[in-house]
Amino acid sequence: MTFRAHPRSAELERTLQRLARHAEPWQGFFFRSASPRWAASGDLVSGEGSRKHGGRWNPPGIRAVYGSLTPELSLAEALATTRALGIADESALPHVTAAGWARLRRVLRLDARARRSLGAKRSEWLEPDWKRGGEEVLSQALGRLAEAQGLEGLLVPSAVAPLGQNLVVFPDKLRARSRLEARGVRALP
């Protein structure tokens, strides 16, 4: 599927270039909740699913690994996704919550100050209908532009929990000393 670039792409790109100067290192654990089929495989941190289908912070064609900063939020995010697809909780479960670990050199925090600089409303960032056919939403444009500028990741607000934060990593942009790995998945059957 071909996506049309967001109408404000050129303006967003200029502003994001300025904001990218404030990118900082980030290191720590993040959590992903996935079906058992995907939790034990290399797919947990490959970003292949998002490359094929897109996500809130990336259009199709860009690999992105999504994680939450708490295990509780990772399950809430996973259930929100399946619910949006019309899948009942009892059919979507079980899910395995797995830990990932990242050491990144260039991560941009998309907080309220960044949102104001970009001239965006919180509701635009957390657009409930981010899967609009063929049209890139604001958050996808920001992810695409951040990845194009060589950022390794974004810290973004959760659409599920008002105070929750998620990490979006662009595996194709990892620098020489950066790392992205799944933890503990060898113990899974």
N, C-alpha and C positions, 0 to 999 in steps of 0.2 A: 504494500500500500504506500503510495506517495503522499507525503504530508506537505501542505502549503505552509510556508514559514509564517510565523505570527506577524501581523501587520506592523507592529512596533519593533521588529527585529533590529533594524539599523540603530535606532535610538537606544534600545536595551543593550546592544553590543558596546556602544560607546560608554555607557554608564557602568556596565559590568567590567570593562577594562580598568576603569578608575577603582572600582571596588576590589578588583582582584589584587591590587597592590597591598590590601590588608589581609590577604590569605595567610594562614598560620599553620604550623604543624599541628597534627592531631594524632593522638595515640590512645588506644583503649579497646575495650570490648564492645561489641554490638551484638544484637540478637536478631535471629530470623526464625520465623515460624513457617514451616513448610509441611506438605504432606510427606509421609514416610518415604514415598518413592523418590523424592528429590532431596530429602534431608541427608541421606547417607552417601550421596554422590558428589562428584566434583562440581556439579551444577550449583551447589549452595552458594558459591562465591564466584561463579563464572560470569554472570550477567547475561547469559545466553537467552534466557526467557524474556528479559526486558529488551534485548536487541531485536528479537523476533516480533514482539507484541507491543513494545513501548510501555511506558509507565507514567506516573504523575510528573516525574522530573526528567523524562527522556522520551523523545519520539522514537519510533522504530528505526533500527539501524545503528543505534548507539548502545553499547553495552553499559549497563549500570547495575550495581549491586545495592539493594536496599536493605537497611537494617535499622533497628530501633535501639535507643540507648538503654532501655529496660526490657526484660523478658515479657513483662505484662503487656507493654505497649506492642511488642511484636505480635502477640496473639490477637490483640484487638485490631491491629492493622490487617492481619491475614483474614480475620473474620469479616471485616468491613469490605474487603475485596470480594470474597465469595458471596456475601450478601448482595453486593451491587450487581453481581452476575446472576442473581436470583437463586442461588444455591442455599438451601436451608442448613443451619448449623449442624444438625444431626447427620446430614449428608456430607458436609465439608470435613468433618472430623473423622479420624484423629489427625492431629497436627503434632509435629515434633518441633520443639523450640531448641534451636542449636545456637551456640555462641560462635562468634567470629572475632577475629582480632585484626586490628589494622594499625600500621604505623605509616602515616602519610605526611608529606612535606608541605603540600599546598591545599588547604581546605578553607573554603569561604563560608562563613556563618551568615545565612540569610535570615537575619533578625529584623525587628521592626525598623531599625535605623536603615538597613539596606533596602527594605521595602519602600520606605519613604524616598530614598535616593532614586529608586527605580520608578517612582510615581505609580505604585501599585497598591491596590487594596488587598487586605488579607483574604477576602473572599475570592479575588482573582488567583491568588497563589494556591488556594485550596479548592479550586473549581471542582464541584462534584462531578461534572460531566467531562472529565479530561479525555475520554475516549471518543470524542466527537469525530465522526468519519472524515479523515483527510485534512482537518484543520488543526494546526498546532495551537495549544493553549499556552498561556503565559508561562506557567511553570515548566512546560516542556521546552519552550524557547530558551528559558534561563539555563536549563540543564544542557541543552545543545550548545549554547554559546559558551558556557563555563568549560565544557569538555573541549571545545575548539580552541579555547585560550590556554589549554594545558593545565587547568585545575584538576587535581586528583579527586576532589570530592566537595560535597556541600553538606553543611549541617542545616537542616530545614525543619520547619514546624510540622507537627503532625496534624492531619486533617481529622483524626479520630479523638485525640485528647488535647484540649486547649494548651496545656503546658508541656506536652510531650515533644520530644525531639527525635528526629530520624537522621541517619547518616546515609548519604548517597555517594557511592564510590564509582569512579570511572576506571575500571581495570586497565583499559588500554592506555591510560595516561600515567600509570605508576612510574615513579622515578627510580633510579638505581638502588637507593637504600630504602625504598618504601616496601611495605609488605601488606598482604591481604590474605588471610587464611581462615579456614574453618577450624574450630576446636572441638575435640571430643567426638567427632562423627565416626571415628573408627570403631567406637564401642557400640554403634548401632548395628542391628542385624541386617 
